[in-house]
Amino acid sequence: MLGLVQLLLPFFLAVQGYTECKWGLHGEHCNLTCPQNCALLPPRDLPYCDTDTGKCSEGCQRGWHGDLCDQDCSRNCLGQTCNHQTGHCTHGCSGTNAGPFCNDTRECGRGWYGDLCQHPCSINCVEERCNHTTGVCILGCSGTYTGEFCNTTKVVNNKEDANRLDAILELVSLLVAVAVTVAVAVTVTVTIIVFIRMERNKNIEMFLTCCMRMAVLTTGDDTDTGEGELSISMLVVEISSVVSVLVSLSSPEDGVETEVVVVGDVDGVRRGLGMG
């Protein structure tokens, strides 16, 4: 029965003045092609549309929507699939996009990136922050790491570091040498000053001792020997010692004691002192 209807239908349409268009054509005279993005229907795999209006009555091919399937779906639609009438992404959005048309963006959580925020940022990124799409470290790298993803270690120039260290050590050695030289110079200077002062003090003591002995000799009071007799020769020697001490005190920088020898007639000295 069905087969009979299929055979008689074209004859009936022809009697009514209606002409059936071939698959993929539309219009009053079937001279217009259906939009190329209309859905392909088996078994002929040709774009199918309404023969009167030319609209894609059976939907659109993937990636297109609209009555004539002349509007593309958002590239952010997952699989580039959308409702052929509204254009809404029917399978969701790719990456961090959101919204019915997947034209809004959303940020991944800290430390993550990727279409579905499924990839961790490099642990070498500062604060583990990276671009939510590419994964590039946005705050730079920590430590000695470098590169967009902070996955490369910086190469240290050992020769340059060695030269810098040698320069520092040389400078330190020079400073130490200068410090030692200054310390030695100060020590020598202080030693010389102390020595000169000690020599002057020693000469003063000798002078005082000579004076005391002269006083003993001139007064004839010798408490050590008990002798009261004046010795002119000893007096002459003591005067010579006093003069030597005075000469050394007057020129201590020479560092040499000048010995003054008094040569004369002892008897003349005795008579000069009124003792002979």
C-alpha positions as CSV (number, residue, x, y, z in Angstrom):
1,M,0.0,0.0,0.0
2,L,2.8,2.4,1.0
3,G,4.6,1.7,-2.3
4,L,1.5,2.5,-4.2
5,V,1.2,5.9,-2.5
6,Q,4.9,6.7,-3.2
7,L,4.2,6.0,-6.9
8,L,1.0,8.0,-7.1
9,L,2.2,11.0,-5.1
10,P,4.3,12.6,-7.8
11,F,1.4,12.2,-10.3
12,F,-1.0,13.8,-7.8
13,L,1.3,16.7,-7.1
14,A,1.8,17.3,-10.8
15,V,-2.0,17.4,-11.3
16,Q,-2.3,20.0,-8.6
17,G,0.4,22.2,-10.2
18,Y,3.0,21.5,-7.5
19,T,6.5,20.4,-8.6
20,E,8.7,18.5,-6.1
21,C,12.3,19.9,-6.1
22,K,15.3,17.6,-6.2
23,W,17.3,17.1,-3.1
24,G,19.4,20.2,-2.3
25,L,17.2,22.6,-4.3
26,H,14.4,24.9,-3.4
27,G,12.3,27.7,-4.9
28,E,9.2,28.0,-7.1
29,H,11.1,26.6,-10.0
30,C,13.6,24.6,-7.9
31,N,16.4,26.6,-9.3
32,L,17.9,27.7,-5.9
33,T,20.4,25.6,-3.9
34,C,20.0,25.1,-0.2
35,P,22.5,26.8,2.1
36,Q,25.7,24.8,2.1
37,N,25.8,24.6,5.9
38,C,22.4,22.9,6.2
39,A,22.5,19.5,7.8
40,L,23.5,16.7,5.5
41,L,20.8,14.0,5.5
42,P,21.4,10.5,4.4
43,P,21.4,8.7,2.1
44,R,22.5,11.4,-0.4
45,D,24.6,13.6,2.1
46,L,23.4,16.8,0.4
47,P,22.3,19.9,2.3
48,Y,18.6,19.7,2.9
49,C,16.3,22.7,3.2
50,D,12.6,23.6,3.0
51,T,11.7,23.7,-0.7
52,D,9.6,26.8,-0.3
53,T,11.6,29.0,2.2
54,G,15.0,27.6,1.8
55,K,15.5,27.4,5.5
56,C,17.5,24.6,7.0
57,S,14.5,22.7,8.5
58,E,16.6,19.8,9.6
59,G,19.3,21.8,11.4
60,C,22.8,22.8,10.6
61,Q,26.2,21.2,10.3
62,R,28.5,21.4,13.3
63,G,29.8,24.8,14.0
64,W,26.8,26.8,12.5
65,H,23.5,28.0,13.6
66,G,20.6,30.2,12.4
67,D,17.7,29.7,10.0
68,L,20.0,29.5,7.0
69,C,22.9,28.2,9.1
70,D,25.0,31.2,8.1
71,Q,26.2,32.1,11.6
72,D,29.1,30.3,13.2
73,C,29.1,29.0,16.7
74,S,31.4,30.5,19.2
75,R,34.9,29.1,19.0
76,N,34.8,28.8,22.7
77,C,32.0,26.3,22.5
78,L,33.2,22.8,23.5
79,G,33.6,20.9,20.2
80,Q,32.3,24.0,18.4
81,T,28.8,22.7,18.9
82,C,25.8,24.9,19.5
83,N,22.0,25.0,19.3
84,H,21.2,25.6,15.6
85,Q,18.5,28.0,16.5
86,T,19.8,30.0,19.5
87,G,23.6,29.5,19.1
88,H,24.0,28.5,22.7
89,C,26.9,26.2,23.4
90,T,25.1,22.9,24.0
91,H,28.1,21.0,25.4
92,G,29.6,23.7,27.5
93,C,32.7,25.9,27.1
94,S,36.3,25.2,26.6
95,G,39.1,26.5,28.8
96,T,38.2,29.2,31.3
97,N,35.3,30.6,29.2
98,A,31.8,30.8,30.6
99,G,28.3,32.0,29.6
100,P,25.7,30.7,27.2
101,F,27.9,31.7,24.3
102,C,31.1,31.0,26.1
103,N,32.3,34.5,25.5
104,D,32.9,35.3,29.2
105,T,36.2,34.4,30.9
106,R,36.8,33.1,34.4
107,E,40.0,32.9,36.2
108,C,41.6,29.7,37.4
109,G,42.4,29.3,41.0
110,R,45.8,30.3,42.2
111,G,48.4,27.8,41.0
112,W,46.4,26.4,38.1
113,Y,46.0,26.9,34.4
114,G,44.6,25.2,31.3
115,D,41.3,24.8,29.4
116,L,39.8,23.2,32.5
117,C,42.2,24.7,35.0
118,Q,43.7,21.2,35.3
119,H,47.4,22.0,35.0
120,P,49.4,23.2,38.0
121,C,51.7,26.3,37.6
122,S,55.4,25.7,38.0
123,I,56.5,25.5,41.6
124,N,59.3,27.8,40.6
125,C,56.9,30.7,39.7
126,V,56.9,33.4,42.3
127,E,53.9,32.7,44.5
128,E,53.1,29.9,42.0
129,R,51.2,32.4,39.9
130,C,50.9,31.9,36.2
131,N,48.8,32.9,33.2
132,H,45.6,30.9,33.4
133,T,45.7,30.1,29.7
134,T,49.4,29.6,28.8
135,G,51.0,28.7,32.2
136,V,53.7,31.4,31.8
137,C,54.9,32.7,35.2
138,I,53.5,36.2,35.5
139,L,55.5,37.4,38.6
140,G,58.9,36.0,37.5
141,C,60.9,33.1,38.8
142,S,62.2,32.2,42.3
143,G,65.8,31.3,43.2
144,T,68.1,30.7,40.3
145,Y,65.4,29.6,37.8
146,T,64.7,31.4,34.6
147,G,62.6,31.1,31.4
148,E,58.9,31.7,30.8
149,F,57.9,28.6,32.9
150,C,60.8,29.0,35.3
151,N,62.0,25.5,34.5
152,T,65.6,26.4,33.5
153,T,68.4,26.9,36.0
154,K,70.7,29.9,35.6
155,V,74.2,29.1,34.5
156,V,76.7,30.5,37.0
157,N,79.9,31.9,35.5
158,N,82.5,30.2,37.8
159,K,85.4,31.9,36.2
160,E,83.9,35.3,36.8
161,D,83.1,34.5,40.4
162,A,86.7,33.2,40.9
163,N,88.1,36.4,39.6
164,R,85.9,38.4,41.8
165,L,86.9,36.3,44.8
166,D,90.6,36.8,44.0
167,A,90.2,40.5,43.8
168,I,88.5,40.5,47.2
169,L,91.2,38.4,48.7
170,E,93.9,40.6,47.2
171,L,92.2,43.7,48.7
172,V,91.9,42.0,52.1
173,S,95.6,41.0,52.0
174,L,96.6,44.6,51.2
175,L,94.6,46.0,54.0
176,V,96.1,43.4,56.4
177,A,99.6,44.3,55.3
178,V,98.9,48.0,55.8
179,A,97.5,47.4,59.2
180,V,100.5,45.3,60.2
181,T,102.9,47.9,58.9
182,V,101.1,50.7,60.9
183,A,101.1,48.6,64.0
184,V,104.8,47.8,63.7
185,A,105.6,51.5,63.1
186,V,103.5,52.6,66.1
187,T,105.2,49.9,68.3
188,V,108.7,50.9,67.3
189,T,107.9,54.6,67.8
190,V,106.5,54.0,71.3
191,T,109.4,51.8,72.2
192,I,111.9,54.5,71.1
193,I,110.0,57.1,73.1
194,V,109.9,54.9,76.2
195,F,113.6,54.0,75.8
196,I,114.6,57.7,75.6
197,R,112.5,58.6,78.6
198,M,114.1,55.7,80.6
199,E,117.6,56.8,79.6
200,R,116.8,60.4,80.7
201,N,115.5,59.2,84.0
202,K,118.5,57.0,84.4
203,N,120.9,59.9,83.8
204,I,118.9,62.1,86.2
205,E,119.4,59.4,88.9
206,M,123.1,59.2,88.1
207,F,123.3,63.0,88.4
208,L,121.6,63.0,91.8
209,T,123.8,60.2,93.0
210,C,127.0,62.0,92.0
211,C,125.8,65.2,93.7
212,M,125.1,63.3,96.9
213,R,128.5,61.7,96.8
214,M,130.2,65.1,96.2
215,A,128.3,66.5,99.2
216,V,129.7,63.7,101.3
217,L,133.2,64.2,100.1
218,T,133.2,68.0,100.6
219,T,131.8,67.8,104.1
220,G,134.0,64.9,105.1
221,D,131.0,62.9,106.4
222,D,131.0,59.4,104.9
223,T,128.4,57.3,106.6
224,D,129.2,54.2,104.6
225,T,133.0,54.1,105.1
226,G,133.3,56.1,108.3
227,E,136.2,58.0,106.9
228,G,136.2,61.8,107.4
229,E,139.1,62.5,105.3
230,L,138.6,64.4,102.0
231,S,139.8,62.6,98.9
232,I,140.7,65.1,96.2
233,S,141.1,62.4,93.5
234,M,137.6,61.0,94.2
235,L,136.2,64.5,94.2
236,V,137.7,65.1,90.7
237,V,136.2,61.8,89.5
238,E,132.8,62.7,90.8
239,I,132.9,66.2,89.2
240,S,133.8,64.5,85.9
241,S,130.7,62.2,86.3
242,V,128.4,65.1,87.0
243,V,129.6,66.9,84.0
244,S,129.1,63.8,81.8
245,V,125.5,63.5,83.1
246,L,124.8,67.1,82.4
247,V,126.1,66.8,78.9
248,S,123.9,63.7,78.2
249,L,120.9,65.5,79.6
250,S,121.4,68.5,77.4
251,S,121.5,66.4,74.2
252,P,119.5,63.1,74.9
253,E,118.7,62.6,71.2
254,D,122.3,61.6,70.5
255,G,121.9,58.5,72.5
256,V,125.6,58.5,73.5
257,E,126.9,59.5,76.8
258,T,129.9,62.0,76.6
259,E,132.5,61.2,79.1
260,V,134.3,64.3,80.4
261,V,137.8,63.6,81.7
262,V,139.1,66.3,84.2
263,V,142.8,66.3,84.0
264,G,144.8,68.6,86.3
265,D,147.0,69.0,89.2
266,V,145.3,67.4,92.2
267,D,147.3,69.5,94.6
268,G,146.2,72.6,92.7
269,V,142.6,71.5,93.1
270,R,143.3,70.9,96.8
271,R,144.7,74.4,97.2
272,G,141.8,75.9,95.2
273,L,139.4,74.4,97.7
274,G,141.5,75.7,100.6
275,M,142.3,72.3,101.8
276,G,146.1,72.2,101.3
